[in-house]
Structures are given as structure tokens and as C-alpha cells.
Amino acid sequence: YWAPLFLKKGDEIIITIAEHHSNFLPWQRLAEQVGATLTIIPYDQERGRLDLSSIKITEKTKIVAVSHCSNVLGPIWDEKADELGTFLKQAQAVGAFTLLDAAQSMPHWKLDVKKLPVDAAVFSAHKSCGPTGVGALFLRKKWHDELPPFFVGGGMVNRASVEGSSWLPAPIKFEAGTPAIVQAISWGASLDFLDRYVIKNDKKKFFSLTRYLVEELLKISDLKILGNADWIKKLDHLSLFIFLTSMHTILQHFWLMSGLLFGQGITVLNHCLHHYRLNLLYG
């Protein structure tokens, strides 16, 4: 809803090839609708990192929307070099609006929006043990008055009349109608659980399990870990690519492995990142 306020024909949107469909398809469609250029930062699987040298931020760059962490590749930014922060600062220096998709990272890492140069950050409840259909938006305060509400209705109106209407201050002006009260309370409980038991108490255990899994999987010749194996060891999920000869064999192995792992409490998913998988397979 807000994107057309920043974008016109000939302008540029920058994303990465590692984006979830929810941060890929809307920008692709918007670029087609307004005649903007969608620039996609490629991922160098051999080096295990984004190829930032392949793109250049210019005055035409109006929106930069990138993932904090990929749902398939795991960590995609060099944390020690503050690669993400540096990249976002370059975007803001030319006046681009910066959006961070933190849906994949928020359940695993502490998200400090004060340290990250982002205008907005988004994340969802269901990826942090919460209910479906609800999420959160962080919006830098400088945008609170400048951006209009994307929904209007009860609860967010200051004065409604036939001559014109005005809105309450943010964040209320962005919360039209009856809020998702039950979902918000449920999500709060799940975040308390994550903070109390997972992030504080069990983080070392998760890291040690992930590290062991990565090291053992690297010994299998027909299997390739997607993403940077060293960075993934600091997370608690990973994705695999299995080199097999036929679709029949692939399906056999996939469903057999899915069933066996699901019985041990391990989820095997078909990820929302078709564009990267096709790029990996066919270049």
C-alpha cells in the first residue's frame, strides 16, 4: 500500500534471491505494475554468501527489502563484518526506504531495531510458536505521521464527518477495527516461552545439536547443505540439497525421510523459495 508513495516508473527495488515468497512476489508484481526495475542480489553458493559486488545502489534505488535470515539458506549476512548494517546504511544514504523481513530470524536471535538502520521491520507469529494470521510491524518514528493508514475503520479515527475525517496518532491509526485480541495474547505467551526457555536456557544445546548435525552431514557426498555451513552452526535449522538421478528416486527418498524424521519431532518442509531452487538447479 505504501510502496507507490516511494516508487515511479524507472525507479529500482532491491531484494535478494534468498527472499521468502512473501518478500519476493509482492515486489515482483509491484515492479511490473509501475514499470520499476526489480534488482535481485544473487547468492554465491560456493562462497556461502550474497554477491553484493554484482549490484550498485544509486539515486534510482527507492526501496530495499531484504531478509534478516533466509528460510532456506539460514544466515545470509556476514555478522562480524556488519554486512547488513553497512548495506542498509548505503541504501538510506541515497534516500531509499529500507525494510527488513525478520520473520525467520526473530524466533532465534534477539532483534534490536535500534541498532539496525531500518525504516521498517516485519515478523509473523506462527514462526515463533504463536498463532497463525497475525504478525507485527515496526515502523521508525519519523514515518508515523508521514505515512497514511492502510486500513480505515473503527478504533483509529479521531474525528469522522461528511466534510472529512482525521486519525488518531500512530500506532493506533494503523490498527483499524477490532484487533486480533486472542491471537495477540497467545503470541505474547509464546514469546515469553521462547525468551524464558529457548533463548536463555537452551540456546547452547540447540547450537551444539546443529553443529553436530552439520559436521556429520558434510561427510555425505551426495548431500549438499544450502547456505554457509559455518554460519548455520550458529542457528537451529538448516536446508539440504540431495543429488539424485530421477524424480521417482527423489520422491521416494523425500517421503521416506519425511516420515522417519517427523516421527522424531523433526519437520521436513517444501520451502517457499521456488525462485532460488530453480536458480540453483538451472542457473
Buried (B, 14 or more C-beta within 10 A) or exposed (E): EBBEEBBEEEBBBBBBBBBBBBBBEBBBEBBEEBEBEBBBBBBEBEEBBBEBEEBEBEEBBBBBBBBBBBBBBBBBBBEEEBBBBEBBEBBBEEEBBBBBBBBBBBBBBEBEBEEBBBBBBBBBBBBBBBBEEBBBEBBBEEEEEEBEBEEBEEEBBEEEEEEEEEBBEBEBBBBBEEEBEEBBEBBEEBBEBBEEEBBEEEBEEBBEEBBEBBEEBEEEEEEBBBBBBEBBBBBBBBBEBEEBEEEEEEEEEBEEBBEEEEEEEEEEEEBBBEBBBEBBEEE
